[in-house]
Amino acid sequence: MLQDIMPGTEELLNKEKISGYIGFDPTASSLHIGNLATIMLLVHLQRAGHKPYALIGGATGMIGDPSFKAAERSFLSEETLIVNQEGIRKQLMHFLDFESGENAAVMVNNYDWFKDMGFLQFLREAGKYLSVNYMMSKDSVKKRLETGISFTEFSYQLLQGYDFFYLYKKYNIRLQMGGSDQWGNITTGTEIIRRKEGDEEGYFKAYALTTPLVTKADGTKFGKSEGGNIWLDPQRTSPYQFYQFWLNQSDEDSHRLLRVFTLLGREEIERLEEEHAGAPHLRIMQKALAKDVTIRVHSHEDYELAVKASEVLFGKATLDTLKSIGSSEFETIFEGVPQSTLSRSTWNGTGNVLDLVSVATNLEIYPSKGEARRAIQQGAVSINKTKITAAEQALSDFELLQDQFLLVSKGKKNHLIKIED
């Protein structure tokens, strides 16, 4: 989990109990799994006996971090920022222990110390201590000079740097951590502290540590699915979708993901890897990864529902399993499954399996009645997880799920038919 680390940081962490922090700008109302990698740094810091601080960027969020962004961010309204801050605050409360005594986690907001600071005061407090040459040398700024960067975004590193100085003075925070794209901003903070406080006989007062940005084995960005970011908010990414994301990771990626995102010990991870190597088709690593992260981000109940949903949609679930699903669970499990409607009179009267599989599914499962008939005769179609062999079998022979649904399956492809009055 280590990318860059300032000299002396490891010695400091081993020598004494310190305070360290990570900042989270409220650019959205939820954090995503890219943020989760840095949250794990705070989790490990606290588990090692140190005191973690989580900073919500109420002030810096009004500016926008230019680090490795192709273009300038749009400003968010103050109302949106307030909503976003509250969403992030609640999520951080979920991961850190805020009641563990001396090393209990603390949450702060940089808007609290910037809101009453005037522009001239800020220039004297922060701008005086860094040269333009120093600020332009940062990789995050260099990349934007080609396309253009506003003075507002150029000043962002000063704001983040001053955060570190303020927290160092007020709470004796000695360490700032973050993703590797934050190295330039973090070291700006250590430089402001060094210049404002003086560096006595080479003694560093502030330190920096970053974790690698999590990427896939092929180098592409990790943390996005076809629908976009994988969020920690269940309203944005359902627990089922969240679970499936981890379950679908490649063998090559899962080795590292187990080490970054879970709290499993080395011996247990190595045992999982050994078992997985003996039976890769069982996806032992992925299942352990998906279980650990889903339970910690959501809950054990959400994990169990996600497993049940996976069995229903892709596994060997039975009719009894389908009938055991409650109404609220049913909606969650079949969210995103293609759906069409059929009149109740057709279901009660002349409707048969062939019509259902071809016509009622808008030709989505089979493009013609002929192809549907052949598939039924070959046992490739099931209704409510029961294999169908007779194309003319009456629909009224089937028991409706939730008194209004039939589930048509072709391999791992599912289609839900809703019977309407």
Secondary structure, DSSP 4 states (H G I P E B T S, - for coil): --S-B-TTHHHHHHHS--EEEEEE--SSSS-BHHHHHHHHHHHHHHHTT-EEEEEE-TTGGGT---TT-SSPPPPPPHHHHHHHHHHHHHHHHHHS-SSSGGG--EEEETHHHHTT--HHHHHHHTGGGS-HHHHHTSHHHHHHHTT---HHHHTHHHHHHHHHHHHHHHH-EEEEEEEGGGHHHHHHHHHHHHHHH--GGG--S-EEEEEPPPB-TTSPBSSEETTEE-BSSTTTS-HHHHHHHHHT--HHHHHHHHHHH----HHHHHHHHHHHHH-GGG-HHHHHHHHHHHHHHT-HHHHHHHHHHHHHHHS---HHHHHT--HHHHHHHTTTS-EEEEEHHHHHTT-BHHHIIIIITTTSS-SSHHHHHHHHHTT-EEETTEE---TT-BGGGSPPBTTTEEEEEETTEEEEEEEE-
